[in-house]
Amino acid sequence: MVSPVTYPFHGRSDAQLCIDQLCTMLQVEESYRVPFVPCESSCSHNTGTGDRHPFGEWRRKITQWSFKVIDHFKMDREIVSSAMNILDRYLALETAKTYEMNVCPCPECQNSVDSRTFQLAAMTALYLAMKASDSGEDHSSSCRKLRLQSFVELSRGQFSAEDILAMERRVLQELKWKVYPPTPMAAVSYLLRLMPSHMALPYSYRKSYDLVLHVLHELSRYLTELSVCLGSVCLAHTPSQVAYASILLSMELLTASALPMLVRNAFNEAVVSTSSLSGGTILTPNDEVIRSLQGRLRHSFWPEMLMEDCEYAELGHPISMAKDYGLLDLSFFMGSNSLASTTPPVTSTFHYHPQGFVHAQQDEQYILKSGMEGSPISVARQYA
């Protein structure tokens, strides 16, 4: 995966490196895009969440399960996004092989992959993504050692080490070893580096600017994390589009005094200018694709965010943080209440932990017991 180097989002000391990294990502992300094949039959395979992704229900369950595994190994949740991209591209290639055998090219109609193969491919994709993310450094103090045998145990004996290794070779061959996809989470960090510097702001806004940027980053990253569960979003949009839509949506949550329009406009101008020169994906705030994606994310997750007793009210969550510091635009937030009554949300209550990744202390036996049955929609995380 493409990972940004670490320095302040609005730092100007190495501005050209920022632009070069973002442009490179915008250029390469299209090659990792998954072709979306809609269902043409009378059966839409719609599960009630508006997600028409082939294998939609299977994919949601395996995504939830993957987050639990990642938390168990105390690794970055961005890995799940990479794993789902690997899985989606592999399934798309498997589907293409059997296209001529059926009238409808939709993978679910073709039944080109049975449930056991799907689970094995998903587990292998996660294993590959976890290995690809390993920098070789010693993470023994925070991360648990990744072993092939651990995945065998996680499957509760359904798959052997040989099964996983054989699928790994098959996936690598089909994908031609392209297993380092850019992710929306990384794109959020790249894009937010285009935010104006302190010196470009009126003096009265400078004191709280770092806090505002931190909250904006956490809100945006959180939305991209949630979007991984929406298969059709992952298929139909590039990582930078998901990231940009998440940033714009997060900006809507912040008051004009916290993030004035001159800052928002300067950021959007920088994004348009940089992406237009990149030779890759062009990002504009008024683009129909971006606006549609914003609407999809808003309709999917806003209803949950309006609930007072949900985990968003917990200490440390970016929404709670924004509210506590007076950054949250409650008028806009509650103005979206009409969506809650008309739009069925994606039922997903993810518990936030900050970028430091203080993971849920999940018991190993619980992970093993859950096996490959998928997980509940709720993926719990504890706060620092």
LINPEUR-V677526 format. One line per field, one symbol per residue. phi: phi as a letter, one per 20 degrees, with the letter a starting at -180 (. if undefined). burial: b if it has 16 or more other C-alpha atoms within 10 Angstrom, else e. Layout:
# LINPEUR-V677526
phi->???
burial->???
This chain:
# LINPEUR-V677526
phi->.edffdaggdfdfcfffgfffffffffefffdfdfedffdefeeleendneefgmgfgffffffffffffffeldffggffffffffffffffffffdgfecfefggffflfceffffffffffffffffffefenfedffcdefecgffffffelnfceffffffffffffffelmeccffcgfffgfffffefgfgfeeggfeffefffffffffffffffffffgfegffffecegffffffffffffffeffffcfffffffffffffffffefncfedcfefgfffffgffffffdggffeefeeffeffnfgffffffemeeefffgffegfffeddffffbdeeecfgfleefeeffffffffldfncfffdfceef
burial->bbbeeeeebbeeeeeeebbebbbebbbbbbebbbebbbbeeeeebeeeebbbbbbbbbbbbbbbbbbbbbbbbbbbbbbbbbbbbbbbbbbbbebeeebeeeebbbbbbbebbeeeebbbbbbbbbbbbbebbeeeeeeeeebeeeebeebbbbbeeebbeeebeebbeebbeebeeebbbbbbbbbbbbbbbbbbbeeeeeeeeeeebebbbebbbbbbbbbbbbbbbbbbbbbbbbbbbbbbbbbbbbbebbbbebbeeebbeebbbbbbebbbebebbbbbbeeebbbebbebbbbbbbbbbbeeeebbbbebbbbbbbbeeebbbeeebeebeebbeebebbebbbbbbeeebbbbebeeeebbebbbebbebebbbebe
